[in-house]
């Protein structure tokens, strides 16, 4: 559980703490959408309403200590959750209330239409990521089920180190599952992701091999985080990862020089959008995928094997 001083720090950073280990923070793009200034790339790529999306995590710990992570790794890095595990129903109820509290000020914002504010008070999407590795929460499948019962689409972002936890999602799939891949080979993986558990690379490869089966019931996505002068190499090895997992989508995204990552990396490690697009094009060529969309403000490029009319599933 988070200590009192950590909870105070989170409050200062505009987090809402729910129960023993859950956190909610309003995404920049949620605020932007409410002000009529545009939504996030998930809105452009997949059709979600950014103003109705909860950004949350059911755990604040992670079994990686990634060099590019924007979080404070001093209290963030642990191999497993230990005590005080909250029930999924309480988490769902608490995160909805936390989101309403965080967005309450927009009710008086002259840039926010009343109807849009009212819709935001009834969120429809949840991004289960934010801060920590969600598969470390032992009741993740039940949490997904509980959100579904409340009419939510569910987006789960995982580092894929625990394939046995990912395998459980075959029976209770989220709307969309992301596997974050930050290196094209084991050597760079150990330098960049800095896992604190044994056989982490092998666990990731096992997870990637599960994605073709998961794809039958959910949208599968690989997220490649590009760090200039570190991992923008060996495009053919990145392509091998795509061929192993055969995801529906691949997001090739720039590392962003924010938060505590600024203590570990330089601003020069953040690639420009045109550099991301160029390297994504090289990966796509080797993998027989193609670029079908991009979102320049987020410095992200979307790859698919082939574009098709129904790729954007509307949830409005």
C-alpha positions as CSV (number, residue, x, y, z in Angstrom):
1,X,0.0,0.0,0.0
2,X,1.1,3.6,-0.6
3,X,2.5,5.4,2.4
4,X,1.0,8.7,3.7
5,X,3.9,10.7,2.2
6,X,3.5,9.0,-1.2
7,X,-0.3,9.7,-1.2
8,X,0.4,13.3,-0.4
9,X,2.8,13.6,-3.3
10,X,0.2,12.0,-5.6
11,X,-2.5,14.5,-4.5
12,X,-0.1,17.3,-5.4
13,X,0.3,15.6,-8.8
14,X,-3.5,15.6,-9.2
15,X,-4.0,11.9,-8.8
16,X,-7.0,10.6,-7.0
17,X,-6.2,7.5,-4.8
18,X,-9.0,4.9,-4.7
19,X,-8.8,2.2,-2.0
20,X,-5.5,0.7,-1.2
21,X,-3.7,0.6,-4.5
22,X,-5.8,2.2,-7.4
23,X,-5.1,5.5,-8.9
24,X,-6.9,7.8,-11.3
25,X,-5.4,10.8,-13.1
26,X,-7.1,13.0,-15.8
27,X,-5.4,12.6,-19.1
28,X,-4.2,15.7,-20.9
29,X,-6.3,14.7,-23.9
30,X,-9.5,14.3,-21.8
31,X,-9.1,17.9,-20.8
32,X,-8.3,18.9,-24.3
33,X,-11.4,17.2,-25.7
34,X,-13.6,18.8,-23.0
35,X,-12.3,22.2,-24.1
36,X,-13.0,21.5,-27.7
37,X,-9.3,21.3,-28.6
38,X,-9.2,17.7,-29.9
39,X,-8.9,14.2,-28.5
40,X,-6.1,11.7,-28.3
41,X,-4.7,9.4,-30.9
42,X,-7.0,6.6,-29.5
43,X,-9.9,8.8,-30.6
44,X,-8.4,9.2,-34.1
45,X,-7.3,5.5,-34.5
46,X,-10.1,3.6,-32.7
47,X,-13.0,6.0,-32.3
48,X,-13.2,6.4,-28.5
49,X,-14.5,9.6,-26.9
50,X,-11.5,11.1,-25.1
51,X,-13.7,13.1,-22.7
52,X,-15.4,9.9,-21.6
53,X,-12.2,8.0,-20.9
54,X,-10.9,7.1,-17.4
55,X,-7.1,6.8,-17.1
56,X,-6.4,4.5,-14.2
57,X,-4.2,1.8,-12.7
58,X,-5.2,-1.0,-10.3
59,X,-1.6,-1.2,-9.0
60,X,1.2,1.3,-8.5
61,X,4.1,-1.2,-8.8
62,X,5.9,-2.6,-11.8
63,X,8.3,-5.5,-12.5
64,X,10.3,-3.3,-14.9
65,X,12.4,-0.2,-14.1
66,X,12.4,1.2,-17.6
67,X,15.0,3.9,-18.2
68,X,12.4,6.0,-20.1
69,X,9.6,5.7,-17.5
70,X,8.2,9.0,-16.4
71,X,7.4,7.6,-12.9
72,X,9.4,7.8,-9.7
73,X,11.0,4.4,-9.6
74,X,12.0,4.7,-5.9
75,X,8.6,3.5,-4.7
76,X,7.3,2.1,-8.0
77,X,9.4,-1.1,-8.6
78,X,8.3,-4.3,-7.0
79,X,7.9,-7.9,-8.2
80,X,4.4,-8.5,-6.8
81,X,1.5,-7.0,-4.8
82,X,1.4,-8.3,-1.3
83,X,-1.5,-7.3,1.0
84,X,-4.7,-5.2,1.0
85,X,-6.0,-6.3,-2.4
86,X,-9.2,-4.5,-3.2
87,X,-12.2,-6.1,-4.9
88,X,-13.0,-5.2,-8.6
89,X,-16.5,-3.8,-7.8
90,X,-15.1,-1.3,-5.3
91,X,-12.4,-0.3,-7.8
92,X,-14.9,0.3,-10.6
93,X,-17.2,2.4,-8.4
94,X,-14.3,4.3,-6.9
95,X,-12.7,5.2,-10.3
96,X,-15.9,6.5,-11.7
97,X,-16.4,8.7,-8.7
98,X,-12.8,9.8,-8.8
99,X,-13.1,10.7,-12.5
100,X,-16.2,12.8,-11.8
101,X,-14.4,14.6,-9.0
102,X,-11.4,15.4,-11.2
103,X,-13.6,16.7,-14.0
104,X,-16.1,18.6,-11.9
105,X,-14.5,22.0,-12.6
106,X,-15.3,21.7,-16.3
107,X,-18.9,22.2,-15.4
108,X,-18.2,25.9,-15.2
109,X,-15.7,26.1,-18.1
110,X,-17.0,28.4,-20.8
111,X,-15.2,26.3,-23.5
112,X,-17.0,23.1,-22.4
113,X,-20.6,22.6,-23.8
114,X,-23.0,21.5,-21.1
115,X,-23.9,18.3,-23.0
116,X,-20.3,17.3,-23.4
117,X,-19.7,17.8,-19.6
118,X,-22.7,15.7,-18.8
119,X,-21.4,12.9,-21.0
120,X,-18.0,13.1,-19.4
121,X,-19.7,12.6,-16.0
122,X,-20.8,9.2,-17.4
123,X,-17.5,7.7,-18.7
124,X,-17.6,4.8,-21.2
125,X,-14.0,3.9,-21.7
126,X,-11.2,2.9,-19.3
127,X,-7.5,2.8,-20.0
128,X,-6.0,0.4,-17.5
129,X,-2.4,1.6,-17.6
130,X,-1.2,4.9,-16.2
131,X,1.2,3.9,-13.4
132,X,2.2,0.3,-12.8
133,X,1.9,-3.1,-14.4
134,X,-1.8,-4.1,-14.4
135,X,-1.2,-7.9,-14.6
136,X,0.3,-7.6,-11.1
137,X,-3.2,-7.0,-9.8
138,X,-4.4,-10.5,-9.1
139,X,-8.0,-9.9,-10.1
140,X,-7.4,-8.2,-13.4
141,X,-9.8,-10.5,-15.4
142,X,-12.5,-9.9,-12.8
143,X,-11.9,-6.1,-13.0
144,X,-12.3,-6.2,-16.8
145,X,-15.6,-8.2,-16.4
146,X,-16.8,-5.6,-13.9
147,X,-16.1,-2.7,-16.2
148,X,-17.9,-4.5,-19.0
149,X,-20.9,-5.0,-16.8
150,X,-21.0,-1.2,-16.4
151,X,-20.9,-0.7,-20.1
152,X,-17.3,0.2,-20.5
153,X,-14.8,-0.5,-23.3
154,X,-11.5,-1.7,-21.7
155,X,-8.0,-0.9,-22.9
156,X,-5.3,-2.9,-21.1
157,X,-1.6,-1.9,-21.4
158,X,0.9,-4.5,-20.2
159,X,4.7,-5.1,-20.5
160,X,3.9,-8.8,-21.2
161,X,6.4,-10.2,-18.7
162,X,3.8,-12.5,-17.1
163,X,2.4,-14.7,-19.9
164,X,0.4,-16.8,-17.4
165,X,-1.6,-13.6,-16.5
166,X,-2.1,-12.6,-20.1
167,X,-3.3,-16.2,-20.9
168,X,-6.1,-15.7,-18.4
169,X,-7.5,-12.8,-20.5
170,X,-8.3,-15.3,-23.3
171,X,-11.4,-16.2,-21.4
172,X,-12.1,-12.6,-20.3
173,X,-10.7,-10.4,-23.0
174,X,-10.5,-6.6,-22.8
175,X,-11.7,-4.6,-25.8
176,X,-8.1,-3.9,-26.7
177,X,-4.8,-5.2,-25.3
178,X,-1.5,-3.5,-25.8
179,X,1.8,-5.2,-25.3
180,X,4.6,-2.7,-24.8
181,X,7.8,-3.7,-26.5
182,X,10.7,-1.3,-26.0
183,X,13.6,-3.2,-27.6
184,X,14.2,-5.5,-30.7
185,X,16.4,-8.0,-28.8
186,X,17.2,-9.3,-25.4
187,X,20.5,-7.3,-25.0
188,X,18.7,-3.9,-25.5
189,X,15.7,-5.1,-23.5
190,X,17.9,-5.6,-20.4
191,X,19.5,-2.1,-20.9
192,X,16.2,-0.3,-21.5
193,X,13.5,-2.1,-19.5
194,X,15.8,-3.2,-16.6
195,X,13.4,-6.0,-15.4
196,X,13.6,-7.1,-11.8
197,X,12.4,-10.6,-12.4
198,X,14.1,-13.6,-13.9
199,X,13.6,-14.7,-17.5
200,X,11.7,-11.5,-18.4
201,X,12.6,-11.6,-22.1
202,X,11.5,-15.2,-22.4
203,X,8.2,-14.2,-20.7
204,X,7.6,-11.4,-23.1
205,X,8.3,-13.7,-26.1
206,X,5.7,-16.2,-24.7
207,X,3.2,-13.4,-24.3
208,X,3.8,-12.3,-27.9
209,X,3.2,-15.9,-29.1
210,X,-0.3,-15.8,-27.3
211,X,-1.5,-12.8,-29.3
212,X,-2.7,-14.6,-32.4
213,X,-5.1,-16.6,-30.1
214,X,-6.1,-13.4,-28.2
215,X,-6.8,-11.7,-31.5
216,X,-9.8,-13.9,-32.1
217,X,-11.7,-12.1,-29.3
218,X,-10.0,-8.7,-28.8
219,X,-8.0,-6.1,-30.7
220,X,-4.3,-6.8,-30.2
221,X,-1.8,-4.0,-30.4
222,X,2.0,-3.8,-30.1
223,X,3.3,-0.5,-28.8
224,X,6.9,0.2,-29.8
225,X,8.5,3.1,-27.8
226,X,11.3,4.6,-29.8
227,X,14.2,6.2,-28.0
228,X,16.6,8.0,-30.2
229,X,20.3,6.8,-30.0
230,X,19.2,3.7,-28.1
231,X,16.7,1.5,-29.8
232,X,16.0,2.9,-33.3
233,X,18.1,0.1,-34.8
234,X,17.7,-3.3,-36.3
235,X,14.3,-2.7,-38.0
236,X,14.3,-6.3,-39.2
237,X,14.4,-7.5,-35.5
238,X,11.4,-5.3,-34.7
239,X,9.7,-6.9,-37.7
240,X,10.4,-10.4,-36.3
241,X,8.5,-9.4,-33.2
242,X,5.5,-8.4,-35.4
243,X,5.7,-11.7,-37.3
244,X,5.7,-13.7,-34.1
245,X,2.6,-12.0,-32.6
246,X,0.7,-11.0,-35.8
247,X,-1.1,-8.1,-34.0
248,X,-4.0,-6.3,-35.6
249,X,-2.3,-3.0,-34.9
250,X,1.3,-1.8,-34.3
251,X,1.7,1.7,-32.7
252,X,5.2,3.1,-33.3
253,X,5.5,5.9,-30.8
254,X,8.2,8.4,-29.7
255,X,9.6,8.4,-26.2
256,X,8.6,11.7,-24.5
257,X,11.0,13.5,-22.4
258,X,8.8,14.1,-19.3
259,X,8.6,13.4,-15.6
260,X,11.4,11.5,-13.9
261,X,12.7,10.2,-17.2
262,X,14.5,13.5,-17.5
263,X,16.8,12.4,-14.8
264,X,17.9,9.3,-16.9
265,X,17.7,10.5,-20.5
266,X,18.4,13.6,-22.5
267,X,15.9,15.7,-24.5
268,X,17.9,14.6,-27.6
269,X,16.6,11.0,-27.0
270,X,13.1,12.1,-28.0
271,X,12.7,11.5,-31.7
272,X,10.7,13.9,-33.9
273,X,7.6,12.8,-35.6
274,X,9.2,12.5,-39.0
275,X,11.9,10.3,-37.5
276,X,9.3,8.1,-36.0
277,X,7.5,7.8,-39.3
278,X,10.7,7.0,-41.2
279,X,11.7,4.2,-38.8
280,X,8.1,2.9,-38.7
281,X,8.2,2.7,-42.5
282,X,11.3,0.7,-42.4
283,X,9.8,-1.7,-39.8
284,X,6.7,-2.0,-41.9
285,X,8.6,-2.9,-45.0
286,X,10.4,-5.8,-43.2
287,X,7.1,-7.0,-41.6
288,X,4.9,-6.7,-44.7
289,X,2.7,-4.2,-42.8
290,X,1.9,-0.7,-43.9
291,X,1.3,2.8,-42.4
292,X,-2.4,3.5,-42.3
293,X,-2.6,6.4,-39.9
294,X,-0.7,8.8,-37.7
295,X,-1.1,11.4,-35.0
296,X,1.6,14.0,-35.1
297,X,0.9,15.7,-31.7
298,X,1.5,12.4,-30.0
299,X,4.4,11.4,-32.4
300,X,2.8,8.1,-33.1
301,X,2.3,6.1,-36.3
302,X,-0.2,3.2,-36.8
303,X,0.7,0.1,-38.8
304,X,-1.6,-2.7,-40.0
305,X,-1.2,-5.7,-42.2
306,X,-4.0,-4.2,-44.3
307,X,-6.4,-1.3,-43.7
308,X,-10.1,-2.2,-43.8
309,X,-13.3,-0.2,-43.4
310,X,-14.3,-1.5,-40.0
311,X,-10.9,-1.0,-38.3
312,X,-12.3,1.9,-36.1
313,X,-14.9,0.5,-33.8
314,X,-17.2,3.2,-32.6
315,X,-18.2,3.1,-28.9
316,X,-20.4,6.3,-28.7
